[in-house]
């Protein structure tokens, strides 16, 4: 199953996609200000071009696993995205992916996607 992952941020949103088997993740692009109307349209175009079977958005929980201010903003973004695409959209705990990738948002999305794919394979 091809999965597209988003490392959402108000300034930049990293995008990564898996191969059709859902095994390998690769960074795709970064979308500037994805919550703005123009940024959201750019993001929808990327999703349409990649044609994933599922979209996963990183949920930035606090270290204790609680929902803070950033998680609330991400949740609102996820609801907007769910209303705009026919593809199933789910969230995945992203607490440590940005640390691993540094300043590269697309690579952070790829780390997020790799973790998600590994988690999915263990669930099967």
C-alpha positions in Angstrom: 0.0 0.0 0.0 1.4 3.4 -1.0 1.4 5.8 1.9 2.1 9.6 1.9 3.3 11.2 5.1 3.2 14.8 6.2 5.4 16.4 8.9 3.0 19.4 9.4 4.3 22.7 10.5 2.8 26.2 10.2 5.8 27.5 8.3 6.8 24.3 6.4 5.3 20.9 5.9 7.5 18.0 4.8 6.1 15.4 2.4 7.4 11.8 2.0 6.0 8.8 0.2 6.4 5.1 0.3 6.9 2.7 -2.6 3.8 0.9 -3.8 4.5 -2.0 -1.4 4.6 0.3 1.6 8.2 -0.8 2.5 10.6 2.1 1.7 10.0 5.8 2.5 11.6 8.6 0.5 11.4 12.4 1.0 9.4 14.2 -1.8 9.1 17.9 -1.1 8.4 20.7 1.4 5.3 22.8 1.1 5.5 26.3 2.5 2.6 27.5 4.8 0.4 24.5 4.1 -2.4 25.9 6.3 -2.8 29.0 4.0 -5.2 28.6 1.1 -2.3 28.7 -1.4 -0.2 26.3 0.5 -3.1 23.9 1.1 -3.8 23.9 -2.7 -0.1 23.1 -3.4 -0.3 20.3 -0.8 -3.5 18.9 -2.4 -1.7 18.9 -5.8 1.2 16.9 -4.4 -1.2 14.4 -2.8 -3.1 14.0 -6.1 0.1 13.6 -8.1 1.4 10.9 -5.7 -2.0 9.1 -5.5 -1.4 7.4 -2.1 -3.8 4.9 -0.6 -3.4 6.5 2.8 -2.1 9.8 4.2 -0.4 9.9 7.6 0.1 13.2 9.4 2.6 13.3 12.2 1.0 14.3 15.6 3.4 16.3 17.7 2.6 15.0 21.2 4.5 16.3 24.2 7.2 14.0 25.6 4.6 12.8 28.1 2.3 11.9 25.2 -0.1 14.8 25.9 -1.7 17.1 23.3 -0.2 20.6 23.5 -0.8 23.7 21.4 1.0 22.4 18.3 -1.0 19.1 18.5 -4.2 21.2 18.6 -3.1 23.1 15.5 -2.2 19.9 13.7 -5.6 18.3 14.6 -7.4 21.2 13.0 -5.2 20.8 9.9 -6.0 17.1 9.8 -9.7 17.8 9.9 -9.4 20.2 7.0 -7.4 17.7 5.1 -9.9 14.9 5.7 -12.7 17.1 4.4 -10.6 17.8 1.2 -9.4 14.4 0.1 -11.1 11.1 -0.5 -8.0 9.2 0.7 -8.1 8.0 4.4 -6.1 10.4 6.7 -4.7 9.2 10.0 -2.3 10.6 12.6 0.9 9.0 13.9 3.0 10.0 16.9 6.0 12.0 15.6 7.7 13.0 18.8 11.2 12.1 17.8 11.2 12.4 13.9 12.1 16.1 13.7 15.1 15.6 16.0 16.4 12.8 13.7 16.1 14.8 10.5 17.3 18.2 11.7 16.1 21.1 9.6 15.1 19.0 6.6 11.3 18.8 6.7 10.9 16.3 3.9 13.5 14.1 5.6 11.6 14.4 8.8 8.5 13.2 7.0 10.5 10.3 5.6 11.5 9.3 9.2 7.9 9.6 10.3 6.8 7.4 7.4 9.5 4.8 8.1 8.4 4.6 11.7 4.8 4.3 10.6 5.5 1.6 8.0 7.5 -0.4 10.5 4.7 -0.1 13.1 2.2 -1.2 10.4 4.3 -4.3 9.4 4.5 -5.4 13.1 0.7 -5.1 13.4 0.1 -7.6 10.5 
